[in-house]
Amino acid sequence: MNISENITFPEASQEDRSLAIREALRNAIIDRRLAPGTKLSESEVGALFSVSRTVARAALQMLGFEGLVRIERNRGAFVSNPSPDEARQIFASRRLIEPGIIAAAVERITAADIKQFRRQLEEEQRHINERGPSARRAEIKASGDFHLMLASVAGNVILQKFMDELVGRSSLVIALYGRSGISSCGHSEHLAILDALEKGDGAQASRLMLHHIDHIEADLDLQLKQGFALKDALALT
């Protein structure tokens, strides 16, 4: 589907325009339509979306805060090119943070939360069963959402912000370097973690989480893929 058909800005605020552009660019990055290292010119982004350079700059800065875009002084913005070391650091950080999130979540999780998690995992399974680039992107997002929901249940706003950045960076690494065989295993591991939380077994949930993170990292094939030019990646005419 042409992204330009979905993004219209009548009477939208400058912030709303920037958010919509950020989402379109984020999807193109996660979906591997924009290769690591691709230059994201403020003027080109602005022209493609018919907005000012100021609005385009704000969208790129949002992606910069998430770690999906690298902004270099006097050179501009580029799609992040995570190195193998950076990928390992991302997952090492998750191993440190997520067991703590589990420990807090197991004390706070409610029956209503469990139902919400199960609905989310049904959605994740639906995307796994589908095919195509948009389904792959939705699958990666749904998988990340499981971890963000856990952070939300844990009730620590600071940790939640850390996880938002880590999940965004992880999603880029997984989209770029992940093999296709991990999906079903990852989904079953989410189910097992949720079952342990429902039983109040935080220690088991933490062990399962660490195994899950190890499994995701072991699936990575750290080789760059070829992407498209900015205009073609966004399907804008």
Contacts in CASP RR format, 6 or more apart in sequence:
PFRMAT RR
TARGET T0000
AUTHOR 0000-0000-0000
METHOD contacts of the structure
MODEL  1
MNISENITFPEASQEDRSLAIREALRNAIIDRRLAPGTKLSESEVGALFS
VSRTVARAALQMLGFEGLVRIERNRGAFVSNPSPDEARQIFASRRLIEPG
IIAAAVERITAADIKQFRRQLEEEQRHINERGPSARRAEIKASGDFHLML
ASVAGNVILQKFMDELVGRSSLVIALYGRSGISSCGHSEHLAILDALEKG
DGAQASRLMLHHIDHIEADLDLQLKQGFALKDALALT
1 134 0 8 1.000
1 235 0 8 1.000
2 235 0 8 1.000
2 236 0 8 1.000
2 237 0 8 1.000
3 24 0 8 1.000
3 27 0 8 1.000
3 234 0 8 1.000
3 235 0 8 1.000
3 236 0 8 1.000
4 234 0 8 1.000
4 235 0 8 1.000
4 236 0 8 1.000
4 237 0 8 1.000
7 20 0 8 1.000
7 21 0 8 1.000
7 24 0 8 1.000
7 49 0 8 1.000
9 16 0 8 1.000
9 17 0 8 1.000
9 20 0 8 1.000
9 49 0 8 1.000
9 50 0 8 1.000
9 51 0 8 1.000
12 20 0 8 1.000
14 54 0 8 1.000
14 55 0 8 1.000
14 58 0 8 1.000
15 58 0 8 1.000
17 49 0 8 1.000
17 51 0 8 1.000
17 55 0 8 1.000
17 59 0 8 1.000
18 55 0 8 1.000
18 56 0 8 1.000
18 58 0 8 1.000
18 59 0 8 1.000
18 62 0 8 1.000
19 59 0 8 1.000
19 62 0 8 1.000
20 49 0 8 1.000
21 45 0 8 1.000
21 46 0 8 1.000
21 49 0 8 1.000
21 51 0 8 1.000
21 55 0 8 1.000
21 56 0 8 1.000
21 59 0 8 1.000
22 59 0 8 1.000
22 62 0 8 1.000
22 63 0 8 1.000
24 49 0 8 1.000
24 234 0 8 1.000
25 34 0 8 1.000
25 40 0 8 1.000
25 45 0 8 1.000
25 59 0 8 1.000
25 60 0 8 1.000
25 63 0 8 1.000
25 69 0 8 1.000
25 234 0 8 1.000
26 63 0 8 1.000
26 66 0 8 1.000
26 68 0 8 1.000
27 137 0 8 1.000
28 34 0 8 1.000
28 233 0 8 1.000
28 234 0 8 1.000
29 63 0 8 1.000
29 68 0 8 1.000
29 69 0 8 1.000
29 79 0 8 1.000
29 80 0 8 1.000
29 172 0 8 1.000
29 175 0 8 1.000
30 68 0 8 1.000
30 137 0 8 1.000
30 140 0 8 1.000
30 141 0 8 1.000
30 171 0 8 1.000
30 172 0 8 1.000
30 175 0 8 1.000
31 133 0 8 1.000
31 134 0 8 1.000
31 136 0 8 1.000
31 137 0 8 1.000
31 175 0 8 1.000
32 133 0 8 1.000
32 175 0 8 1.000
32 176 0 8 1.000
32 225 0 8 1.000
32 227 0 8 1.000
33 133 0 8 1.000
33 227 0 8 1.000
33 228 0 8 1.000
33 232 0 8 1.000
33 233 0 8 1.000
33 234 0 8 1.000
34 40 0 8 1.000
34 79 0 8 1.000
34 227 0 8 1.000
34 228 0 8 1.000
34 230 0 8 1.000
34 233 0 8 1.000
35 79 0 8 1.000
35 224 0 8 1.000
35 225 0 8 1.000
35 226 0 8 1.000
35 227 0 8 1.000
35 228 0 8 1.000
36 79 0 8 1.000
36 80 0 8 1.000
36 81 0 8 1.000
36 82 0 8 1.000
36 176 0 8 1.000
36 224 0 8 1.000
37 70 0 8 1.000
37 78 0 8 1.000
37 79 0 8 1.000
37 80 0 8 1.000
37 81 0 8 1.000
38 78 0 8 1.000
38 79 0 8 1.000
38 227 0 8 1.000
38 229 0 8 1.000
38 230 0 8 1.000
38 233 0 8 1.000
39 76 0 8 1.000
39 77 0 8 1.000
39 78 0 8 1.000
39 230 0 8 1.000
40 60 0 8 1.000
40 69 0 8 1.000
40 76 0 8 1.000
40 77 0 8 1.000
40 78 0 8 1.000
40 79 0 8 1.000
40 230 0 8 1.000
41 76 0 8 1.000
41 77 0 8 1.000
41 230 0 8 1.000
42 53 0 8 1.000
42 56 0 8 1.000
42 57 0 8 1.000
42 60 0 8 1.000
42 76 0 8 1.000
42 77 0 8 1.000
43 53 0 8 1.000
43 56 0 8 1.000
44 230 0 8 1.000
44 231 0 8 1.000
45 56 0 8 1.000
45 59 0 8 1.000
45 60 0 8 1.000
45 230 0 8 1.000
46 52 0 8 1.000
46 53 0 8 1.000
46 55 0 8 1.000
46 56 0 8 1.000
48 230 0 8 1.000
48 231 0 8 1.000
48 234 0 8 1.000
48 236 0 8 1.000
49 55 0 8 1.000
49 56 0 8 1.000
49 236 0 8 1.000
60 69 0 8 1.000
60 71 0 8 1.000
60 77 0 8 1.000
61 71 0 8 1.000
63 69 0 8 1.000
63 77 0 8 1.000
64 70 0 8 1.000
64 71 0 8 1.000
64 77 0 8 1.000
64 80 0 8 1.000
65 165 0 8 1.000
66 164 0 8 1.000
66 165 0 8 1.000
66 168 0 8 1.000
66 169 0 8 1.000
67 80 0 8 1.000
67 165 0 8 1.000
67 168 0 8 1.000
67 169 0 8 1.000
67 172 0 8 1.000
68 79 0 8 1.000
68 80 0 8 1.000
68 168 0 8 1.000
68 169 0 8 1.000
68 172 0 8 1.000
69 77 0 8 1.000
69 78 0 8 1.000
69 79 0 8 1.000
69 80 0 8 1.000
70 77 0 8 1.000
70 78 0 8 1.000
70 79 0 8 1.000
70 80 0 8 1.000
70 81 0 8 1.000
71 77 0 8 1.000
71 78 0 8 1.000
72 78 0 8 1.000
80 169 0 8 1.000
80 172 0 8 1.000
81 224 0 8 1.000
82 90 0 8 1.000
82 169 0 8 1.000
82 172 0 8 1.000
82 173 0 8 1.000
82 176 0 8 1.000
84 222 0 8 1.000
87 173 0 8 1.000
87 177 0 8 1.000
87 217 0 8 1.000
87 220 0 8 1.000
87 222 0 8 1.000
88 217 0 8 1.000
90 166 0 8 1.000
90 169 0 8 1.000
90 170 0 8 1.000
90 173 0 8 1.000
91 170 0 8 1.000
91 213 0 8 1.000
91 216 0 8 1.000
91 217 0 8 1.000
93 166 0 8 1.000
94 166 0 8 1.000
94 170 0 8 1.000
94 213 0 8 1.000
95 210 0 8 1.000
95 213 0 8 1.000
97 159 0 8 1.000
97 162 0 8 1.000
97 163 0 8 1.000
97 166 0 8 1.000
98 147 0 8 1.000
98 150 0 8 1.000
98 163 0 8 1.000
98 206 0 8 1.000
98 209 0 8 1.000
98 210 0 8 1.000
98 213 0 8 1.000
99 206 0 8 1.000
99 209 0 8 1.000
99 210 0 8 1.000
100 154 0 8 1.000
100 159 0 8 1.000
100 206 0 8 1.000
101 150 0 8 1.000
101 151 0 8 1.000
101 154 0 8 1.000
101 156 0 8 1.000
101 159 0 8 1.000
101 163 0 8 1.000
102 150 0 8 1.000
102 154 0 8 1.000
102 193 0 8 1.000
102 197 0 8 1.000
102 202 0 8 1.000
102 205 0 8 1.000
102 206 0 8 1.000
102 209 0 8 1.000
103 202 0 8 1.000
103 206 0 8 1.000
104 153 0 8 1.000
104 154 0 8 1.000
104 155 0 8 1.000
104 156 0 8 1.000
104 159 0 8 1.000
105 150 0 8 1.000
105 153 0 8 1.000
105 154 0 8 1.000
105 197 0 8 1.000
106 197 0 8 1.000
106 200 0 8 1.000
106 201 0 8 1.000
106 202 0 8 1.000
106 205 0 8 1.000
108 153 0 8 1.000
108 154 0 8 1.000
108 155 0 8 1.000
109 153 0 8 1.000
109 197 0 8 1.000
109 198 0 8 1.000
113 153 0 8 1.000
114 194 0 8 1.000
114 197 0 8 1.000
114 198 0 8 1.000
116 149 0 8 1.000
117 146 0 8 1.000
117 149 0 8 1.000
117 194 0 8 1.000
118 194 0 8 1.000
120 142 0 8 1.000
120 145 0 8 1.000
120 146 0 8 1.000
120 149 0 8 1.000
121 146 0 8 1.000
121 187 0 8 1.000
121 190 0 8 1.000
121 191 0 8 1.000
121 194 0 8 1.000
123 142 0 8 1.000
124 139 0 8 1.000
124 142 0 8 1.000
124 143 0 8 1.000
124 145 0 8 1.000
124 146 0 8 1.000
124 187 0 8 1.000
124 190 0 8 1.000
125 187 0 8 1.000
127 135 0 8 1.000
127 138 0 8 1.000
127 139 0 8 1.000
127 142 0 8 1.000
128 139 0 8 1.000
128 183 0 8 1.000
128 184 0 8 1.000
128 187 0 8 1.000
130 138 0 8 1.000
130 139 0 8 1.000
136 175 0 8 1.000
137 175 0 8 1.000
139 183 0 8 1.000
140 171 0 8 1.000
140 174 0 8 1.000
140 175 0 8 1.000
141 171 0 8 1.000
143 183 0 8 1.000
143 186 0 8 1.000
143 187 0 8 1.000
143 190 0 8 1.000
144 167 0 8 1.000
144 168 0 8 1.000
144 170 0 8 1.000
144 171 0 8 1.000
146 190 0 8 1.000
147 163 0 8 1.000
147 167 0 8 1.000
148 160 0 8 1.000
148 163 0 8 1.000
148 164 0 8 1.000
148 167 0 8 1.000
151 159 0 8 1.000
151 160 0 8 1.000
151 163 0 8 1.000
151 164 0 8 1.000
152 160 0 8 1.000
154 160 0 8 1.000
170 216 0 8 1.000
173 220 0 8 1.000
174 216 0 8 1.000
174 220 0 8 1.000
176 224 0 8 1.000
176 225 0 8 1.000
177 220 0 8 1.000
177 221 0 8 1.000
177 222 0 8 1.000
177 223 0 8 1.000
178 219 0 8 1.000
178 220 0 8 1.000
178 221 0 8 1.000
179 219 0 8 1.000
179 220 0 8 1.000
179 221 0 8 1.000
181 219 0 8 1.000
182 215 0 8 1.000
182 216 0 8 1.000
182 219 0 8 1.000
185 215 0 8 1.000
186 212 0 8 1.000
186 215 0 8 1.000
186 216 0 8 1.000
189 208 0 8 1.000
189 211 0 8 1.000
189 212 0 8 1.000
189 215 0 8 1.000
190 212 0 8 1.000
192 208 0 8 1.000
193 205 0 8 1.000
193 208 0 8 1.000
193 209 0 8 1.000
193 212 0 8 1.000
196 202 0 8 1.000
196 204 0 8 1.000
196 205 0 8 1.000
196 208 0 8 1.000
197 205 0 8 1.000
227 233 0 8 1.000
END
